[in-house]
Amino acid sequence: MKIENSLDTDQIRGLVWRLAFPSMLAQFVSVLYSIVDRMYIGNIPGTGGLALAGVGVCGPIVTLITSFASWIGVGGAPLMSIRLGQKNEKGARQIVANCFCLLLAMAFLITVLAYSFKDYLLSWFGASPTIFPYANDYLSWYLAGTVFALLSTGMCQFIICQGFAKTGMFSVIIGAAANIALDPVFIFVLGMGVKGAAIATVISQMASCAFVLWFLLGKRPLVPITFGGYRRRVMKQVLVVGLSPFLIIASDSVLIIMMNTIIQRYGGELQGDMLLTCNTIVQSFMLMITMPLGGITGGTQTIMGYNYGAGRPDRIRRAEKHILLLGIAFTAVMFLIANLLPQYFVRIFTQDPEYTSITNWAIRVYTLCIIPLAIEYTVVDGFTGMGIAKVAVSLSMFRKMVYMIAMLVLPAVAGAQNIFYAEPISDIIASIAASSTYLLLSGKVLKDGRRF
């Protein structure tokens, strides 16, 4: 087997960079799934603003669905890396087989439940009667591709963690390129509007899924997809380790859903729909920060898991230093873009002066403390990579709790528009908590290597 990176012998700095950059770029490209959809939808003649608000309501629901892929993929990949570090190839194969089975089962259950409660979900999560038809069209068609979304995202983790970072990136690029090409055809040429955007997304997810399965069922990976050896104990361990990334993504979605509901409550129907459109654009910009940042810290988790299993804390500490520096450098660049050039991003979605003015301000507010956020991501994903799920979950949930409290209090005290200050408040407090936790626990954790 020829691999792109050796987790055992490669120099740490080069290894971190070679794993982090493809993973970061892959996540950045995957953001195009949602941004391209929203860009075209926002420019539909006559109904673009309302259609964009409708898709904005669907956004957190879609993210909530795909968070189940992270639950299994990011839960199983560190365990597989630990097994490989322990030279236990049989155990690594068993983890991949159980994760594939879990993803298929979850896809089936999510599809059935989502279709059953779709109308109620959209109404509860901020879709006013005016924007409900657009939200309903988009979500109804998107749900048809649930199995492809979960398999492509979840199983791609097992490509990256075996050292094939560029191959994992290519699987994402295939889907994003297909989506970019198909969106204008279905939305404008065929005149399908919001419905067409969802269909284009499903087809692109099918393409990514086909590539991922083709690779993992082939001869190149050391640990391919196999069948059999399903064990409840193994599945439980995957679910425990993957709980942190699942809760991070799922709770983000729940909080955005709550945010949409609060905006509608305090903003009223007219200002509420306008702020929902603005929030959709703000969240699209934030995806350009959080997903690549998660690519840096998540794509390098395999270094943590492998060396934790191999009992090499020195390599783990060196990796964490380089990962943190990359995260800070990336967030610093995005902070400058958010403060100096937000108008160019906003104009992709809308040319309305009122919408543009509010959204420019909201992006600047929302990104005030994104540089310290790199600390939170590095610490949480580092603990997750080593299988220390309890610490990672606790830190993640603390940040969400702070965000929720701020989100509930600010609009009630200062008006709906000031809800955007909830993000920087939670970012800075969570980063302080993550730094303190790392300083207190990292020494003890690294002494417990090979315990999985």
N, C-alpha and C positions, 0 to 999 in steps of 0.2 A: 504494500500500500504506500503510495506517495502522498504525503501530506504537505500542506502549505506552511505549517508551523509546528515545531516540536515543543510541547509544554514541559518536557523534562529537561532539555539541554539548552534551548535557545536563550540568549541574553535577554534579561527581563525588559529592559527599556524598548528594545526593538520588537519584542513579542507583544508588549502592550500596544505599541503603535500599530503593528500589523493587524491585530485583532480589533482594536478600537476604531480605526478609521473606516474599514469596510462596514462594520456594524453601524457606526454613526451615519455613514452615507446611505446605507440601506434604510435606516429609519427616516432619514431626511427625505429620501425618495418616496417612502411609503406615505409620508404626509401629503404627497401630491394626490393620493387617492381622494382625500376629503377636500383639499384645497382646489383642485381642478374641478371637481363636482360643483363646489360652491361658487367658484369663479364664473363658470358658465351659467349656472342657475341664477346668480345675481344679475346677470346681463340678459336674461330673457325679456324681450320687449313687453312693457306694460305691467308684468306681474313679478318681475325679478326680486323686488324687495320682500314681498309677501312669501314668495317661494323660498327665498333664502332663510327667512324666519322659520318656515315649516321644516326645512332640512336641519336647521339649528336645533329644533326640538328633537329630531331623530338622532342627532349626533351623539349625545351621551348614551342613548339606548343602544346604538350600534357599537360604541366603545365598550359598554357593559357586556354585550354579547361576546366580543372578541377577547375580553379580559379572561374568559374561561380558557382560551388558548394559552395565555401566559401562565395561568394557574398550573397547567400540566407541563407546558414546555419549559418554563423557567423553574418549575418544581423538579422535573425529572433530569434536566441537563446537568445541574451541579452534582446530583447523586451519581449520574453516569461518569462524570469527570473524576469524582472521588474513587469510584470503582476502578477506573483506568489507572489512577495514581497508585492504587493498591495492587495493580496488575491482575485484577479480577475481571477478565473479559466476559466470562459467562454471566456474572452479575450485571455487567453493563448492558449486555444484550437483553436480559430479562427486564430491565428498567424501560428500555425503548419499546419492547413489545407491550408492556402494560400501559405505557403512556399512549401508544397508538390506539389501543382498545378503549381507554378512558375518553380520548378525544372523540371517537366515533359515537360513543354512548351519550356524551354531553351534547354533541351536535344534534342528535335526534331529539333529546328531551327539550333543548332550548327552542328548536324550531316549532315543536308542537305547542309548547307553553306560550311562546311569543305570538304565534298566530291566534291562539285562543283568547289572549287578553290584549291584543294590539290596540283596539279602539279605546279601551279604558286607560291603557298606559299613556297614549298620546294626549288624552284629555287631562289626565292627572298631572302630566309633566309639562304643562304650559301651552298646549296647542289651543288657541282661541278658535271660535267658530270660523273666523276669517282665514286662518292659516291651516286649519285641520285637513282640508282636502289635499294640500300639497304634502303635508307630513305623512298622511295615510298612503298616498301614491308611492312615495319614496320607500317607506318602511315595508310595505307589502311586497314589493319586488326584491328588496335587499334580503329579506329573510329567506328567500329561495336559495341563496348561496351560503347559508350558515355553515354547512359542512365543509365547503371549500375554504372559507375564511379561517375556520378553526384548525383544519389540518395543515394549511400552508403556513400559518403563523406559528402554531405549536410545534410542528415537526421540524421547522427550519432551525430551531434551537439546537437540535441534535446534529445538524450539519456544522454549525458554527463551533460547537464545543468539541468537535473532533479535529479542529484545526483548519477547517475549510471555510474561512471567513469570507473569502472572495466569492465562493460558490453560493454561500448564504445571501450575500449582497445581490448576486445576479438573480436569484429567485424573486427577490423583491422588485428589482428593476423590470423584470419581465411583466409583472402585473401592473406596475405603474405606467410603463410605456403603452401597454394595451389600453389602459384606462384613458390616458391622454389622447390616444388616437381615436378611440370609440366614442368618447363623450360628445364632441361636436356633431358626429354622425347621427347618434340617437336623439340628442336634444334638439338640434336645429334642422338637419337635413331631413330626418324622418318625422320631425315635429312632435316628438314624444315628451318634451319638457322634462319635468322632475322624474317621471317614470323612466325615461330614457337614461338619465344619469344613473339610476339604480341598476338598470339592466347592464349598462357598460361596466359598472363596478363588479357585478356578479361574474361576468365573462372574464374580466381581468383576474379575479380571484381563482377562477377555474384554471387559468393558465399558470399561475404561481403554484397552485396545488399540484398540478400535473408534473411540473419540473421537480418539486421537492420530493414527491413520491418516486419519480423515475430515478433520482439520485440515490435515495435511501434504500431502494429495492435493488440497486445495482451492486457492482463488485468493488467500487472505489472505497467506500467507508469501511473502517475497521469494525464498526458496530452498525450493521444495517437493520432494517425492520425485519423482525422474525415473528413467527406466530406460535402461540402456545406458551406455557410457563406462567400463566396468569395467576397472581397471588394477591389476596386481599391485603396482606401485610405490606407488600411492595407498593400497591396503590395508595394505601394509607400514608406511607412515608412520603410519597410524591406529593400528595395533597397537603401534608403538613408543611413541607419545605416550600411549596409553591404558594402557600397561603398569603405570604407577604406581597409578592408582586400582584397577585389577584386582588387583594384588598386595596392596594395602591390604585390600580386602574379602575376597579369597580367603584371604590369610594369616590374617586375623581368624577366618575360618571354620575353617581348619585348626587354629589354636591352640585354639579352643573345643572342637573335636573331640578334640584331644590332652588338653585339660583334663578333659573328661568321662571319657576313658580313665584318666587319672592318678587322678582322684577314685575311680573304681571299684577301681583297683588298691590304693590306700592306705586307702580307706575300707571295703573289704569289701562284701559284697552288701547288708547291711542299712543301714549308714551311707552306703554308696556311692549307693544309690537315693535316699535322703533328700537327700544333698548335690546329687545331680543335679537333683532337683526345685527345691531352693533356687537352684542355679546358673541354672536356666531363668528363674526370676523375676528374678534379678540381671541376667542378660543382657537381659531385657525392659526393665528400668529403664535400662540403659546405652544401649539403642537410642533411648530418649527424649532422650539427651544427644548421642550421636555422629551420629545421622542429621540432626537439625536443625542441629547445628554444621556438618556436611558440607554442608547446604543453604545455609548462610550463605557458606561459603568456596567451595563448588562452583558455586553459583548465580551468583556474581559473576565466575567465571572468564572469561566472555565479555568483560568489561571489560578484563581483562589481555590476552587474545588480540587483541582488536580494536586496542587502543592500542599493543600490541607490533608488530603488523603495520603500523600507521600511523606508527610511530617517534615515539611521544609518552611518554617515560619519566616526565615530570612528572605526567601523569594516573595512571599506574600507581602511583607512590609515594603519591599522595594516596588512591587507592582502597585500597591495602594498609593504610594507617593506619586508615581507617574500618572496614574488614573486621575487623581485629584488635580494635578497640574493641567492635564488636558481638559478636564471639566471646567476649571476656572477660566482657562483661556477661551474656551468656546462660549461660555455664558457672558464673558466680558465683551466679546465681539457682538453678541446678540443684544446686549444692553445698549451698546452704542447705536446699533441699527434701530432699536425700538425708540430711542430718544431723538435721533437725528432724521430718520427716514420713514416713519410710520405711514405717512401720507401716500407713498408710492405703493405700499402693500394694500392699503385700504381702497385705493382707486381701482385695483383689480376687480373688486367686488361691486362697488357702487360709485356713481358720479354725483350723487345727491349731496349738496353742500352741508346740509344739516347732519345727515348720517356721518359724513366724512369728518366733520369737526368733532363730534362726540366720540367717535371711534378712535381718532388720533389721540385724544386726551386719555381715553380708557386704556389704550395700549401702553402709554407712558406710565400710568399709575400701576397697572397690573404687573409690570416688569421692574418695578423699583428695586426689588431685592432678589433678582434672579442669580446674581453672582454667588451669594452665600448658598443658594440652592444646590450648587455643585457639591458642597460638603455633605448635605443630606443624602443625595443620590449615591455618592461614593461609599458612605458608611452603610447605608441600608442594603445596597446591592452587594457590597463586600460581605456582610454577614449572611445574606441570602446565598451567595456563591459557596460559602463554607458550610451551608446547611444549618446555620444558627437562626432558625425561623422565629423563635419567640422574641428575640431582640429586634429583628427587622420589622416584625409586625407591630411591636409596641411603638417603635419610633414612627412608623408610617401612620398609625392610628392617632398618635399624639398630634401630628401635623394636621390631619383632617379634622380633629376635634377643635383645634384652635381656629381653623378656617371656618368651620360651621358656626362657631360662636360669634365670630366677627361678622359673618354674613347675615346672621339673624339680627344682630344688634345695630349695625351701621345703617341699614335702610330705615329702620324704625326711628332712629334718632336724627339722621341727617338726610334722608330721602333716598329714593331708589337708585339714583345714579352713583351714589357713593359706595355701593356694594362692591365696586371694583377694588377698594382698598383692602378687602379681606385677604387677597392673595399675598401682597407684600408683608402684611402683619404675620401671617402664618409661616411664610418663608424664612423670615429672620429668626423667629422664636424656635422653629423646628431645627434650624441649622445649629443654633446654640445648644439645643438638647442633644443633637446627634454628635457634635464634637465632644461634649462632656461624657456621653455614654461610651464613645470610642476610647477616650483616655482612661476611663475607669475599667473597661472590660476587655480590651483587646489583648493585653498581656495574658490574662487567664485563658481566653478563648484559644489563642495560638498554642498554648501548652497542651490543649486537649485534642490535638490532631489525631487523625486515624480512628476516631471513635465511631464513625459510621461504618 
